[in-house]
Amino acid sequence: MATPEERMKILDMIREGKIKPDEGARLLQALQQSAQKAEKARDPRWLRVRVMDLQTERIKVNVNLPMSVVNVGLKLGARFVPNSEVDFAALMQAIKEGQVGKVLELVNHEEGERVEVWIE
């Protein structure tokens, strides 16, 4: 994000007559666009889901979803497992806040499975 110091430096240059106001406006706009691109580059890009067999530790399911389809997928998933142990609202909040890393781990002893979800 553009720092206040960077913006003030441009404004000072305008005040001192070193650059014209329209040039300063373009610089401020370019500074803002650069900050937005940098922030977008840090946004998580993948939701990774892995289901493992508890006895053998073998991976039964390994799914990587682009974040662009995750909102739809989570809303659909919430409909099919309404009494689930998964707090879909909390998971959606973690995604919206840009949390990265493991966001969910469930162990289902009845099915003999462990489910892990990461945002990367």
N, C-alpha and C positions, 0 to 999 in steps of 0.2 A: 504494500500500500504506500501511496505517496506520503512522505513525511511532512509534517507542518513546516519543517525547516526548508525543504525543497520548494514548497509553495511560496513561503516568505521570500526566498531568494529571488524567485521569478517576479514577485510583486515589487520587491526592492529595485530590481533592474528596470521595471516599468517606471517607478517613481523617480529614479535617478536619470531617466531618459536614455538609458543604454539600449533599450528595445522599445518598439512601439506597442501600444496596448493590444492591437490585434495579434501581434507576434506573441505577446505574453499569453493571450487567451489560447492560442494554438499550442504553446508549450504546456500550459496547464492541462489542456485536453489530452495531449499526448502522454503526459505524466500519469493522468488518471487511467487512460487506456492501458498503459504499460503495467500499472498496478493491478488492474482487473485481469489481464492476461496471466500475470504471475500468480495471482490467487487461484485462477481457474486451473492452472497447471498442477496445483497442489491438491485439487479436489480428488477424492477417491474415484477410481475408475472401475473397480471390480468388486463384486460380492462373491465370495468363494464359500461353497457349502461342501462339507465332507461328512460322510456317514461311515463309521468304522464298526466292524464286528468286535465285540468286547472280548470274546474268547481268543480269536486268532489275530486280532489287531490288523486284519486286512481291510483295505478300503473297499467298501461296497458301492459307494456313490461318491463321485467327485465332480461337482458342477461349478463352473465359473460363469457368472452372469455379468454382462456390462451394466453399469449403474443406471444407464438410460432405460433399462427395462425393469429395474428392481421395484420401483413404486407399484407398477401394475402387478408384478408377480407377488409382492407381499400382500397386496389387497386381495388378490385371488386366493392366496394361501390361507389368509385369515378366515375366509368364508368356509373353506373346507375343513378346518380344524378349529371350530369355535371354542371347544373346551380344552384347548391345548395348554401346555405349560409355558408356551412361548408368549411373551408380552410383545405383540406386534407393534403396539404404539411406542414402546421403549426402543424397539429395534429401528423403527422409522425415525425416531428422534435422534438416535445415534448417527444415522445416515445423514440427516439434515444438518447436524452439527459438525459433520466432517470427521467424525471419529474414525480412527484407523487402527487396525489390529483385530484381535479376536473380540467379537461382541456377544457371542453366545456359545454356550456349551451345555448340552443336555445329555444325560445318561438315562437310557431306558432299559432297565434290567429285564423287564418282561420280554422285550424284543431282542435283548442282547446287543444293543447298539449304542454308540455314542455319536451325537451330532455336534459338529463344530461349524461356526460361521465366522468368517473374517471379512473385513472391508480393507481393500488395498488400493 
